[in-house]
Amino acid sequence: MRTWVWGLMLLAAAPAAAAWREARSPHFIIYSEDKPEALRAYAEELERYDAGMRVLRGIPATTDSPANRLTIYAVSNIATVQKLAGGNGMVAGFYRGRAGGSVAFVPRRMGGGGAGEVDPEEILRHEYAHHFMFRNFPAAFPMWFSEGFAEFHATARVNDGSVDFGLPARHRSMELFQMGQLPIETLLQPNPRRLTSTDVLLIYGRGWLLTHYLSLHPERKGQLEAYLRALNGKASLDAAAAAFGDLKLLNTKLEGYKRGKMTYVRLPAAKIAIGPIEVRELSDGADAIMPIFFRSRRGVTEKEAADLAPQARRIGARHPDDVFVQLRVSEAEFDTGNLAEAEAAADRVLARSPDDLYALLYKGRVAVARLLKDQSKNAAAWKEARRWFARANRVDPGAPEPPIEYFDTFRAEGVEPTANAAAGLKAALKLAPEDTDLRFRVARQWLKEGKAAEARATLAPAAYAGHGEDLSSFATLIIRAIDKGGASEGLNAWTRALKEAEEAAEKAAKRRG
């Protein structure tokens, strides 16, 4: 699971509104206590931001499956965000990318817009830029460009229809002007194990500066594209950097650029087209269960799950015919292992909505959990369990979770997945490339099939990613093994690394004991 958390200056938040509402647009599902007109305006602004990036980068318009849109929980006070973030008092917004459930938690209003201050909407734009990059550019990007791309777009300004890109990253002024220089060689090819916290901050600032320079300065036209093509054509970071010419000259030019007058791009309203936006007020039951929904979507521990289930059950008893509520009940009961209660809630949903995707998924999850609990070897029972996921996939082919869970039933049964199941797993990664865990699973499947090139391409984004040092190092290790000896050597290296990790964990446990 890819997770980033930003700390912000802590400022007073606006008071909560009376009721929860939901906005649905082509790329977002937003839950907020804002009034309908304010929530609609918020959704429109996000959609214009998405549309602007598409125009700027030449990406065609799309509409995501409702099961695969970014869900934003726009809470009205910072204390709620901090509670959801585990009680971290320095957190004011966070994002988690995962198949079928990428989420962002932000307070709706905060801050006075002072120099060096990042507002929560800028955080959201930064994280959505990462989300957008993964969804629309199936390639590997080094840390400086991944973060530079996100920072470049995060400062966007949505006007009355038009959208501006390339505005100054004032919140990076300290990194750019007060924290010293990061050598251009380190910026282009950082060693994750040697980066200090200061280096990481400098990569964000210098990454924005270099992305801005290469994107908008006419004398560097085409260099960024050439660099990225070389990098994804298996060129080393050093070889790809040849696209920029003399690196010392590039560094000198960058220093002059940051002190000069920069330009920005304004995309006129005529070029910014967005799809329909629907806003609705949620039911009384949904309003009551929303805090449980938040916590479940964030992810829960066993103890948290045990605390939430009785609360959800009481609300569910008061609202037995509310589909939204019963889905939350099914989730909460399943998370704590109450299989009968989870199934009963899913059945209540299906009685009112026979093709509800999430109810079908929970029926399948309950069936699999029971078979695992019984250590069943009954092939017919396993086949019946996976029918729920196949049915969910037919209901919404654009949802990544059904094919993932269909694939998982074979592993749970202890048999090799079928070719169709493996194809579904790979298709799920195309739907949700922001899910790092899924990326590694697909790469391993490619290796098992002897497809070295496909496995390497799948791992490359994780190898270059700046976040998650261990995952980046592991992906790099496997890629080197693939380059040395193909798919078999990559799979052997994977097995050895997992065994070494298990042995290290056992030794650590013995020392603690």
TORTI-319005 format. One record per residue (C-alpha): z, y, x; residue number from 1; residue in three letters; chain. Coordinates in pm, 1 decimal. Each point is the difference from the previous one (the first is absolute). Layout:
PT        zz        yy        xx  num  residuo  cadena
PT         Z         Y         X  NUM      Ala       A
...
***
This chain:
PT        zz        yy        xx  num  residuo  cadena
PT       0.0       0.0       0.0    1      Met       A
PT    -106.0     328.3     142.4    2      Arg       A
PT     274.6     263.1     -48.4    3      Thr       A
PT      26.8     356.1     120.6    4      Trp       A
PT     285.5     235.1     -75.9    5      Val       A
PT       1.0     370.3      73.5    6      Trp       A
PT     310.4     216.6      28.3    7      Gly       A
PT     -24.3     349.4    -146.7    8      Leu       A
PT     214.7     309.0     -24.5    9      Met       A
PT     231.3     -62.4    -290.4   10      Leu       A
PT     -30.0     265.7    -268.4   11      Leu       A
PT     102.5      34.1    -361.9   12      Ala       A
PT    -205.8    -192.6    -255.4   13      Ala       A
PT     -90.7      97.1    -354.9   14      Ala       A
PT     206.2    -137.9    -287.6   15      Pro       A
PT    -118.9    -314.1    -174.6   16      Ala       A
PT    -207.8      18.1    -315.3   17      Ala       A
PT      92.1    -186.5    -316.3   18      Ala       A
PT    -239.1    -294.9       2.4   19      Ala       A
PT    -215.6    -209.2     229.6   20      Trp       A
PT    -376.2      24.2     -30.7   21      Arg       A
PT    -289.8    -188.5     152.7   22      Glu       A
PT    -333.0     135.7     122.4   23      Ala       A
PT    -293.3    -230.1      70.4   24      Arg       A
PT    -308.8     110.7     189.5   25      Ser       A
PT    -274.6    -186.1     190.0   26      Pro       A
PT     212.0     -36.6     317.7   27      His       A
PT     361.8      66.5     -98.9   28      Phe       A
PT     275.7     -99.6    -239.1   29      Ile       A
PT     271.3     265.3      -3.8   30      Ile       A
PT     345.2     -17.3    -155.8   31      Tyr       A
PT     175.8     332.0     -38.7   32      Ser       A
PT     244.0     195.8    -211.6   33      Glu       A
PT    -233.5     299.6       3.3   34      Asp       A
PT    -129.2     148.2    -321.2   35      Lys       A
PT    -340.1    -138.7    -108.7   36      Pro       A
PT    -201.3     301.6     114.0   37      Glu       A
PT     173.1       9.2     340.9   38      Ala       A
PT     -49.5    -375.4      50.7   39      Leu       A
PT    -366.9      28.9     -92.9   40      Arg       A
PT     -43.5     286.0     248.7   41      Ala       A
PT     171.4    -207.8     270.9   42      Tyr       A
PT    -231.0    -296.7     -65.6   43      Ala       A
PT    -305.7     226.2      -2.5   44      Glu       A
PT     100.0     149.3     334.7   45      Glu       A
PT      33.2    -346.4     155.7   46      Leu       A
PT    -334.5    -110.5    -142.9   47      Glu       A
PT    -169.3     316.8     132.5   48      Arg       A
PT     149.6     -75.5     339.5   49      Tyr       A
PT    -146.4    -351.8     -13.5   50      Asp       A
PT    -336.2     132.0    -120.2   51      Ala       A
PT      -4.1     259.8     277.4   52      Gly       A
PT      55.6    -265.2     266.9   53      Met       A
PT    -285.8    -201.6    -146.4   54      Arg       A
PT    -237.2     296.9      12.4   55      Val       A
PT     112.0      93.3     351.3   56      Leu       A
PT     -37.9    -355.8     134.1   57      Arg       A
PT    -302.1    -110.9    -204.4   58      Gly       A
PT     189.9    -264.6    -200.4   59      Ile       A
PT    -123.2     -78.2    -353.9   60      Pro       A
PT     229.3      45.4    -297.9   61      Ala       A
PT     192.8    -308.4    -115.6   62      Thr       A
PT     250.0    -100.7    -264.2   63      Thr       A
PT     273.1    -236.8     117.0   64      Asp       A
PT     132.4    -282.1    -213.5   65      Ser       A
PT     317.1     108.9    -184.1   66      Pro       A
PT     175.8    -278.1     192.3   67      Ala       A
PT    -116.2     141.3     332.2   68      Asn       A
PT      58.6     374.0     -30.3   69      Arg       A
PT     257.7     185.8     202.8   70      Leu       A
PT     310.3      39.0    -216.0   71      Thr       A
PT     192.9     321.9      55.6   72      Ile       A
PT     357.0      37.0    -115.9   73      Tyr       A
PT      48.1     376.2     -15.8   74      Ala       A
PT     373.7      27.4     -42.9   75      Val       A
PT     156.1     336.1     -65.1   76      Ser       A
PT     286.2      -0.7     249.1   77      Asn       A
PT      27.5     -88.0     364.8   78      Ile       A
PT     316.7    -205.1     -48.7   79      Ala       A
PT    -202.6    -259.5    -192.6   80      Thr       A
PT    -256.8     -23.7     280.9   81      Val       A
PT     275.8     -42.6     256.7   82      Gln       A
PT     169.5    -269.1    -206.9   83      Lys       A
PT    -328.7    -188.3     -30.7   84      Leu       A
PT     -45.1      33.5     376.1   85      Ala       A
PT     327.0    -180.8      60.4   86      Gly       A
PT     229.6     299.1       7.4   87      Gly       A
PT    -174.2     177.1     287.1   88      Asn       A
PT     104.0     363.6     -32.1   89      Gly       A
PT    -290.9     127.4     208.8   90      Met       A
PT    -274.3    -150.3    -213.9   91      Val       A
PT    -186.8     197.7    -262.7   92      Ala       A
PT    -303.0    -220.1     -66.3   93      Gly       A
PT    -138.4    -338.7      99.7   94      Phe       A
PT    -300.2    -229.3     -47.3   95      Tyr       A
PT     -49.8    -376.5      11.9   96      Arg       A
PT    -342.2    -162.6       8.6   97      Gly       A
PT     -28.7    -349.9    -144.2   98      Arg       A
PT    -251.5    -198.8    -200.0   99      Ala       A
PT      20.7      80.5    -368.6  100      Gly       A
PT     300.7     222.1      44.9  101      Gly       A
PT     -51.4     290.0     239.6  102      Ser       A
PT     262.0     258.3     -91.7  103      Val       A
PT     112.1     349.6      94.3  104      Ala       A
PT     334.3     158.8     -88.8  105      Phe       A
PT      17.0     379.9      13.3  106      Val       A
PT     199.2     280.0    -162.6  107      Pro       A
PT    -225.8     225.5    -204.4  108      Arg       A
PT     128.2     337.2     115.8  109      Arg       A
PT     155.0      96.3     327.7  110      Met       A
PT     -13.4     260.5     269.6  111      Gly       A
PT     -89.1     359.2      59.0  112      Gly       A
PT    -310.5     -52.5     213.6  113      Gly       A
PT     148.2     130.9     324.7  114      Gly       A
PT    -168.2     -48.8     337.6  115      Ala       A
PT      66.2    -344.5     142.3  116      Gly       A
PT     103.2    -139.4    -338.6  117      Glu       A
PT    -180.1    -292.4    -160.9  118      Val       A
PT       3.1     -17.5    -377.5  119      Asp       A
PT       1.0    -333.0    -187.4  120      Pro       A
PT    -353.1      48.5    -131.5  121      Glu       A
PT    -123.4      37.5     357.7  122      Glu       A
PT     174.0    -327.0      85.5  123      Ile       A
PT    -170.9    -161.8    -296.9  124      Leu       A
PT    -340.4     134.5     107.4  125      Arg       A
PT      62.0    -131.2     353.7  126      His       A
PT      85.6    -347.1    -127.8  127      Glu       A
PT    -282.6      -0.9    -253.1  128      Tyr       A
PT    -238.6      86.2     283.6  129      Ala       A
PT     113.4    -320.2     176.0  130      His       A
PT     -42.5    -186.2    -328.1  131      His       A
PT    -346.5     154.8     -43.0  132      Phe       A
PT     -99.3     -86.5     357.9  133      Met       A
PT      95.9    -365.6     -41.1  134      Phe       A
PT    -175.4     -27.2    -336.2  135      Arg       A
PT    -324.4     165.6     105.6  136      Asn       A
PT     -47.6     -56.7     375.4  137      Phe       A
PT       8.7    -370.4      94.5  138      Pro       A
PT      50.5      70.8     369.6  139      Ala       A
PT     261.5      26.4     273.3  140      Ala       A
PT     134.3     339.7      94.0  141      Phe       A
PT     227.0      95.5     290.5  142      Pro       A
PT     331.1     165.6     -78.4  143      Met       A
PT    -111.9     352.7      90.8  144      Trp       A
PT    -286.9      -8.2    -249.0  145      Phe       A
PT     187.2    -188.2    -272.0  146      Ser       A
PT     276.1     260.8       3.9  147      Glu       A
PT    -238.0     285.8      76.7  148      Gly       A
PT    -214.5     -93.0    -300.2  149      Phe       A
PT     307.5      -5.8    -223.9  150      Ala       A
PT     130.7     331.5     135.6  151      Glu       A
PT    -343.9     164.4     -28.7  152      Phe       A
PT     -20.7     -86.3    -369.8  153      His       A
PT     369.4      53.9     -76.4  154      Ala       A
PT     -36.0     377.3      33.4  155      Thr       A
PT    -268.1       9.1    -269.7  156      Ala       A
PT      24.1     275.9    -257.4  157      Arg       A
PT    -108.6     -70.3    -355.3  158      Val       A
PT    -106.7     321.9    -169.0  159      Asn       A
PT    -132.3      61.1    -349.7  160      Asp       A
PT    -259.8    -273.7      38.2  161      Gly       A
PT     -96.9      40.7     365.5  162      Ser       A
PT     173.4    -181.4     289.0  163      Val       A
PT      60.8     125.1     355.9  164      Asp       A
PT      28.7    -232.7     300.7  165      Phe       A
PT      88.7      78.8     360.5  166      Gly       A
PT     276.2     251.4     -65.4  167      Leu       A
PT     262.4      46.6     274.0  168      Pro       A
PT     268.6    -266.7      39.2  169      Ala       A
PT     281.3     253.6      20.2  170      Arg       A
PT     261.7    -274.2     -20.9  171      His       A
PT    -134.5    -122.5     337.7  172      Arg       A
PT      41.0     334.8     173.0  173      Ser       A
PT     296.5    -123.4     203.7  174      Met       A
PT    -191.4    -300.8     133.8  175      Glu       A
PT    -303.7     213.5      77.4  176      Leu       A
PT     165.9     300.9     159.9  177      Phe       A
PT     357.8     -80.0     101.9  178      Gln       A
PT      25.8    -366.2     105.6  179      Met       A
PT    -244.0      -8.3     289.1  180      Gly       A
PT    -329.0    -182.0      37.5  181      Gln       A
PT     -74.7    -366.5     -41.9  182      Leu       A
PT    -256.7    -108.0     261.3  183      Pro       A
PT    -335.8     -59.2    -163.8  184      Ile       A
PT      -8.7    -351.9     146.8  185      Glu       A
PT     332.2     -84.6    -170.4  186      Thr       A
PT    -120.0     150.0    -327.1  187      Leu       A
PT    -316.6    -210.1       1.6  188      Leu       A
PT     161.6    -321.0     125.4  189      Gln       A
PT     375.8      -7.4     -62.4  190      Pro       A
PT     212.6    -298.9      96.5  191      Asn       A
PT     221.2     -61.8    -306.1  192      Pro       A
PT     276.1    -149.3     213.5  193      Arg       A
PT      20.8     308.5     220.1  194      Arg       A
PT     -23.7     273.0    -260.1  195      Leu       A
PT     308.8     213.5     -41.6  196      Thr       A
PT      90.8     163.2    -331.0  197      Ser       A
PT    -126.9     328.3     148.5  198      Thr       A
PT    -331.1    -163.6      93.0  199      Asp       A
PT     -44.1    -119.3    -358.5  200      Val       A
PT      56.0     351.3    -134.7  201      Leu       A
PT    -248.6     136.2     252.6  202      Leu       A
PT    -258.1    -258.7    -109.8  203      Ile       A
PT      28.2     130.6    -355.8  204      Tyr       A
PT     -49.0     360.0     109.8  205      Gly       A
PT    -266.0     -62.8     263.5  206      Arg       A
PT    -168.2    -257.5    -224.8  207      Gly       A
PT     -40.0     266.1    -269.6  208      Trp       A
PT    -134.5     246.9     256.6  209      Leu       A
PT    -253.0    -242.3     149.7  210      Leu       A
PT    -115.5    -118.8    -344.5  211      Thr       A
PT     -43.2     361.1    -114.2  212      His       A
PT    -193.0      89.6     316.0  213      Tyr       A
PT    -231.7    -300.9     -11.2  214      Leu       A
PT     -56.1      32.3    -375.2  215      Ser       A
PT     -72.6     371.1     -26.6  216      Leu       A
PT    -107.2     140.7     337.1  217      His       A
PT    -381.8      -2.0      31.5  218      Pro       A
PT      -8.4     -73.1     374.7  219      Glu       A
PT     171.1    -335.9     -62.2  220      Arg       A
PT    -218.2    -106.8    -293.0  221      Lys       A
PT     -59.7    -376.0      -7.3  222      Gly       A
PT     250.5     -85.0     273.1  223      Gln       A
PT     270.4    -129.6    -233.1  224      Leu       A
PT    -246.0    -225.2    -182.2  225      Glu       A
PT    -134.8    -133.5     332.2  226      Ala       A
PT     354.1     -67.6     121.4  227      Tyr       A
PT      95.7    -194.1    -313.5  228      Leu       A
PT    -324.4    -199.8       3.0  229      Arg       A
PT      60.5    -101.1     361.7  230      Ala       A
PT     360.1     -91.2     -69.9  231      Leu       A
PT     -93.2    -224.5    -291.2  232      Asn       A
PT    -281.4    -150.6     204.2  233      Gly       A
PT     266.3    -162.8     222.8  234      Lys       A
PT      -5.3     274.9     262.6  235      Ala       A
PT     333.0      60.9     171.7  236      Ser       A
PT     188.6     321.7     -72.5  237      Leu       A
PT    -103.9     130.3     341.3  238      Asp       A
PT    -366.4     -85.0     -52.4  239      Ala       A
PT      -4.8     150.4    -350.0  240      Ala       A
PT     150.7     323.0     134.2  241      Ala       A
PT    -318.0      52.0     204.7  242      Ala       A
PT    -143.2     148.3    -320.2  243      Ala       A
PT     213.5     309.0      69.8  244      Phe       A
PT    -133.3      53.9     351.7  245      Gly       A
PT     235.3     143.7     263.0  246      Asp       A
PT     353.7     -52.5    -133.5  247      Leu       A
PT     151.2     274.9     214.8  248      Lys       A
PT    -252.5     243.2    -144.3  249      Leu       A
PT      80.0    -127.7    -350.0  250      Leu       A
PT     368.5      64.4      61.8  251      Asn       A
PT     -69.9     354.4     123.4  252      Thr       A
PT    -220.9      69.6    -302.2  253      Lys       A
PT     270.7    -130.0    -234.1  254      Leu       A
PT     254.4     239.3     146.6  255      Glu       A
PT    -234.9     291.1     -56.1  256      Gly       A
PT     -89.0    -121.2    -348.5  257      Tyr       A
PT     358.4     -10.3    -124.2  258      Lys       A
PT      54.0     362.4     105.4  259      Arg       A
PT    -326.2     127.4    -145.5  260      Gly       A
PT    -118.0      70.2    -350.7  261      Lys       A
PT     -60.6    -325.6    -184.3  262      Met       A
PT    -229.8     -54.7    -292.6  263      Thr       A
PT      45.4    -208.0    -312.1  264      Tyr       A
PT    -226.9    -151.9    -264.2  265      Val       A
PT      -4.5     107.5    -364.9  266      Arg       A
PT    -159.5    -244.1    -241.4  267      Leu       A
PT    -107.3     187.0    -315.4  268      Pro       A
PT     114.0    -111.9    -341.7  269      Ala       A
PT    -354.5    -103.4     -90.0  270      Ala       A
PT      25.0    -283.8     255.1  271      Lys       A
PT     342.2    -120.2    -115.3  272      Ile       A
PT     -27.7    -235.9    -295.6  273      Ala       A
PT     300.6    -195.0    -127.2  274      Ile       A
PT      41.0    -267.7    -263.3  275      Gly       A
PT     208.7       3.2    -318.3  276      Pro       A
PT     377.2      37.7      10.5  277      Ile       A
PT     227.7    -141.7    -268.9  278      Glu       A
PT     358.3     118.5     -43.5  279      Val       A
PT     246.6    -169.8    -231.8  280      Arg       A
PT     370.7      21.6     -68.8  281      Glu       A
PT     178.1    -327.5      61.9  282      Leu       A
PT     210.4    -176.3    -260.3  283      Ser       A
PT     377.0      28.1     -25.4  284      Asp       A
PT      28.5    -347.2     149.1  285      Gly       A
PT    -225.5      84.8     292.8  286      Ala       A
PT     200.1     317.4      55.0  287      Asp       A
PT     321.2    -203.4      14.9  288      Ala       A
PT    -133.6    -263.3     239.0  289      Ile       A
PT    -180.4     239.3     234.6  290      Met       A
PT     276.2       8.2     268.3  291      Pro       A
PT     -16.4    -380.6      18.9  292      Ile       A
PT    -379.4      18.1      19.0  293      Phe       A
PT      25.9     237.4     297.9  294      Phe       A
PT     233.7    -224.6     192.5  295      Arg       A
PT    -197.1    -315.8     -72.0  296      Ser       A
PT    -325.0     164.1     110.5  297      Arg       A
PT     162.5     117.2     321.5  298      Arg       A
PT     114.8    -354.1      77.5  299      Gly       A
PT     345.0    -150.8     -43.7  300      Val       A
PT     246.6    -214.2     191.9  301      Thr       A
PT     165.3    -302.9    -160.9  302      Glu       A
PT     310.3     204.4     -76.6  303      Lys       A
PT    -201.1     286.8    -149.1  304      Glu       A
PT    -199.8    -246.1    -210.4  305      Ala       A
PT     321.3    -156.8    -130.2  306      Ala       A
PT     129.4     345.7     -96.2  307      Asp       A
PT    -321.5     104.5    -174.9  308      Leu       A
PT     -64.2    -311.6    -208.9  309      Ala       A
PT     293.1      43.1    -244.7  310      Pro       A
PT     -85.9     366.7     -46.4  311      Gln       A
PT    -362.8     -84.9     -75.0  312      Ala       A
PT     107.7    -277.6    -233.3  313      Arg       A
PT     215.7     234.4    -209.4  314      Arg       A
PT    -281.7     253.3     -32.8  315      Ile       A
PT    -245.2    -279.2     -80.5  316      Gly       A
PT     224.6    -126.3    -280.5  317      Ala       A
PT     -18.0     343.3    -164.3  318      Arg       A
PT    -379.4      18.6      36.2  319      His       A
PT    -137.2    -355.3     -47.3  320      Pro       A
PT    -346.1     117.0    -111.2  321      Asp       A
PT     -53.7     259.0     275.3  322      Asp       A
PT    -257.4    -141.9     244.3  323      Val       A
PT      91.2     243.1     277.3  324      Phe       A
PT     368.0     -92.9     -27.0  325      Val       A
PT     -56.3    -374.1     -19.9  326      Gln       A
PT    -217.9       3.9     312.6  327      Leu       A
PT     283.9     171.1     186.7  328      Arg       A
PT     242.8    -259.2    -136.6  329      Val       A
PT    -225.7    -284.1     114.9  330      Ser       A
PT     -20.2     152.7     347.8  331      Glu       A
PT     375.3      58.7      28.0  332      Ala       A
PT      86.9    -350.3    -123.5  333      Glu       A
PT    -253.3    -162.0     231.4  334      Phe       A
PT     128.0     195.8     299.9  335      Asp       A
PT     343.9    -149.8     -48.4  336      Thr       A
PT    -122.4    -352.6     -70.7  337      Gly       A
PT      59.2      -8.6    -375.4  338      Asn       A
PT    -319.7    -187.2     -74.8  339      Leu       A
PT      56.5     -77.2    -368.2  340      Ala       A
PT      82.5     362.9     -77.6  341      Glu       A
PT    -296.1     125.3     203.6  342      Ala       A
PT    -235.2    -233.1    -185.4  343      Glu       A
PT     142.0      94.7    -339.8  344      Ala       A
PT     -62.4     368.4      68.7  345      Ala       A
PT    -355.6     -74.9     114.9  346      Ala       A
PT     -56.0    -202.6    -318.0  347      Asp       A
PT     112.8     294.6    -211.8  348      Arg       A
PT    -260.4     215.7     173.8  349      Val       A
PT    -276.8    -257.5     -47.0  350      Leu       A
PT      85.8     -30.8    -369.6  351      Ala       A
PT     -93.2     365.7     -40.0  352      Arg       A
PT    -258.7      28.3     277.8  353      Ser       A
PT    -156.4    -341.0      79.3  354      Pro       A
PT    -195.0     125.9     301.5  355      Asp       A
PT     271.6     202.3     169.6  356      Asp       A
PT     -61.9     -43.6     373.4  357      Leu       A
PT     362.1      24.8     110.2  358      Tyr       A
PT     134.4    -234.4    -266.1  359      Ala       A
PT    -257.1    -259.1     108.7  360      Leu       A
PT     107.3      46.3     362.1  361      Leu       A
PT     366.1     -54.6     -88.5  362      Tyr       A
PT     -84.6    -312.6    -198.7  363      Lys       A
PT    -170.4    -133.7     311.8  364      Gly       A
PT     283.3     106.9     231.2  365      Arg       A
PT     256.9    -170.7    -218.6  366      Val       A
PT    -206.8    -318.9      -9.4  367      Ala       A
PT     -34.3      -4.1     380.1  368      Val       A
PT     369.9      76.1      52.3  369      Ala       A
PT      95.7    -294.5    -220.1  370      Arg       A
PT    -231.5    -236.0     185.1  371      Leu       A
PT     142.8     114.1     332.2  372      Leu       A
PT     355.7     -39.9    -126.2  373      Lys       A
PT     -80.9    -356.7    -109.2  374      Asp       A
PT    -191.8     -66.7     324.9  375      Gln       A
PT    -277.8    -124.6    -225.0  376      Ser       A
PT    -295.8    -195.6     136.3  377      Lys       A
PT    -164.3     -22.8    -340.8  378      Asn       A
PT    -356.4     121.8      64.6  379      Ala       A
PT     -70.2      44.3    -371.5  380      Ala       A
PT     306.0     223.8     -40.6  381      Ala       A
PT    -106.9     214.9     295.5  382      Trp       A
PT    -349.6      26.2    -143.1  383      Lys       A
PT     147.0     114.5    -331.0  384      Glu       A
PT     217.1     261.5     174.0  385      Ala       A
PT    -292.1     155.5     181.0  386      Arg       A
PT    -191.3      31.3    -327.4  387      Arg       A
PT     215.9     304.3     -78.8  388      Trp       A
PT    -127.7     178.7     308.8  389      Phe       A
PT    -357.8    -100.4     -70.8  390      Ala       A
PT      36.7     138.7    -350.8  391      Arg       A
PT     150.3     324.3     137.6  392      Ala       A
PT    -296.1      30.2     235.2  393      Asn       A
PT    -242.1     -30.2    -291.1  394      Arg       A
PT     189.7     270.5    -188.4  395      Val       A
PT     -31.0     243.7     292.0  396      Asp       A
PT    -227.6    -101.4     290.9  397      Pro       A
PT      88.3     330.5     169.9  398      Gly       A
PT     369.1     -90.2      33.6  399      Ala       A
PT      89.0    -145.0     343.7  400      Pro       A
PT     316.3    -188.0     -99.2  401      Glu       A
PT    -153.0    -287.8    -203.4  402      Pro       A
PT    -221.1    -137.1     281.7  403      Pro       A
PT     283.2      38.9     253.0  404      Ile       A
PT     243.0    -193.5    -215.9  405      Glu       A
PT    -265.7    -257.4     -87.8  406      Tyr       A
PT     -45.8     -62.0     374.5  407      Phe       A
PT     376.1     -21.3      48.5  408      Asp       A
PT      34.0    -285.3    -249.8  409      Thr       A
PT    -180.4    -231.7     240.3  410      Phe       A
PT     233.1      87.4     286.0  411      Arg       A
PT     298.7     -42.1    -232.2  412      Ala       A
PT    -127.6    -343.7    -104.4  413      Glu       A
PT     -48.3     -95.2     364.4  414      Gly       A
PT    -376.1     -50.7     -17.2  415      Val       A
PT    -293.7     183.1     155.6  416      Glu       A
PT    -140.9     282.6    -212.4  417      Pro       A
PT    -345.1     -52.9    -143.1  418      Thr       A
PT    -295.8     199.6     126.4  419      Ala       A
PT       8.3     193.5    -327.6  420      Asn       A
PT     367.0      86.3      51.9  421      Ala       A
PT     -67.3     116.6     356.0  422      Ala       A
PT    -289.6     214.4    -121.1  423      Ala       A
PT     232.8     157.4    -254.7  424      Gly       A
PT     255.2      85.8     267.8  425      Leu       A
PT    -268.6     175.9     205.8  426      Lys       A
PT    -124.4     184.5    -308.0  427      Ala       A
PT     354.9     121.9     -64.5  428      Ala       A
PT       9.8     165.5     342.2  429      Leu       A
PT    -315.9     191.7     -87.3  430      Lys       A
PT     178.3     124.5    -311.8  431      Leu       A
PT     323.9      86.6     183.5  432      Ala       A
PT     -72.7      51.7     371.6  433      Pro       A
PT     314.8     212.1      32.8  434      Glu       A
PT     214.7    -315.6     -21.3  435      Asp       A
PT      74.2     -94.9     361.2  436      Thr       A
PT     166.0    -329.6     -86.4  437      Asp       A
PT    -308.9    -106.2    -195.4  438      Leu       A
PT    -218.2     105.6     292.8  439      Arg       A
PT     179.0    -242.8     232.1  440      Phe       A
PT     -20.9    -280.6    -253.2  441      Arg       A
PT    -374.1      45.5     -38.2  442      Val       A
PT     -47.7      15.1     376.5  443      Ala       A
PT     183.7    -330.6      41.6  444      Arg       A
PT    -215.4    -157.3    -270.6  445      Gln       A
PT    -314.6     114.2     182.5  446      Trp       A
PT     133.2    -160.0     319.6  447      Leu       A
PT      70.2    -327.6    -179.9  448      Lys       A
PT    -361.8       4.5    -117.1  449      Glu       A
PT    -120.2      57.2     357.1  450      Gly       A
PT    -131.1     351.5     -74.7  451      Lys       A
PT     105.6     191.4     312.4  452      Ala       A
PT    -204.0     316.6     -60.7  453      Ala       A
PT     130.1      38.0    -355.2  454      Glu       A
PT     359.5     -57.9     110.8  455      Ala       A
PT     -34.6     255.1     278.8  456      Arg       A
PT    -143.9     263.8    -232.5  457      Ala       A
PT     279.9     -62.7    -248.2  458      Thr       A
PT     271.1      41.7     265.0  459      Leu       A
PT    -149.1     304.1     173.5  460      Ala       A
PT     144.4     262.6    -241.1  461      Pro       A
PT     348.9    -144.7      51.6  462      Ala       A
PT     -44.8      -8.6     377.7  463      Ala       A
PT     -84.0     370.3      19.5  464      Tyr       A
PT     256.7     111.7    -258.8  465      Ala       A
PT     275.3     219.3     136.3  466      Gly       A
PT     263.8    -110.0    -249.6  467      His       A
PT     164.9    -338.0      43.2  468      Gly       A
PT      13.7     -57.8     375.6  469      Glu       A
PT      66.1    -374.4     -31.1  470      Asp       A
PT    -288.6     -55.8    -241.7  471      Leu       A
PT    -234.3     207.0     216.0  472      Ser       A
PT      97.4    -196.8     309.9  473      Ser       A
PT     -37.3    -331.0    -183.5  474      Phe       A
PT    -347.2      91.9    -128.6  475      Ala       A
PT    -101.4     106.8     351.1  476      Thr       A
PT     126.6    -331.3     141.4  477      Leu       A
PT    -207.8    -201.6    -247.0  478      Ile       A
PT    -312.2     211.6      56.2  479      Ile       A
PT      25.1     -56.1     375.7  480      Arg       A
PT      34.7    -373.1     -58.8  481      Ala       A
PT    -305.4       3.6    -228.1  482      Ile       A
PT    -201.7     188.6     262.0  483      Asp       A
PT     106.3    -254.2     260.2  484      Lys       A
PT     -52.2    -324.6    -187.4  485      Gly       A
PT    -124.7      58.3    -352.4  486      Gly       A
PT     163.0    -100.0    -326.3  487      Ala       A
PT     180.1    -306.1     135.8  488      Ser       A
PT     168.0     197.2     277.4  489      Glu       A
PT      91.6     273.5    -248.2  490      Gly       A
PT     163.7    -255.6    -229.4  491      Leu       A
PT     183.0    -161.7     291.9  492      Asn       A
PT     130.4     338.0     114.5  493      Ala       A
PT     115.0      71.8    -355.2  494      Trp       A
PT     190.0    -331.6     -16.0  495      Thr       A
PT     159.5      54.1     341.5  496      Arg       A
PT     109.1     353.6     -87.2  497      Ala       A
PT     162.7    -110.9    -325.8  498      Leu       A
PT     179.8    -284.9     175.7  499      Lys       A
PT     128.5     234.7     269.8  500      Glu       A
PT     120.8     242.8    -264.2  501      Ala       A
PT     183.0    -277.3    -186.9  502      Glu       A
PT     164.2    -120.6     321.1  503      Glu       A
PT     106.0     353.4      87.8  504      Ala       A
PT     148.7      45.1    -347.4  505      Ala       A
PT     192.9    -327.4      30.1  506      Glu       A
PT     140.6     102.7     339.7  507      Lys       A
PT     103.2     337.8    -138.4  508      Ala       A
PT     173.1    -168.0    -294.9  509      Ala       A
PT     190.8    -232.2     234.9  510      Lys       A
PT     114.5     296.2     211.1  511      Arg       A
PT     124.0     178.2    -310.9  512      Arg       A
PT     174.1    -318.5    -114.7  513      Gly       A
***
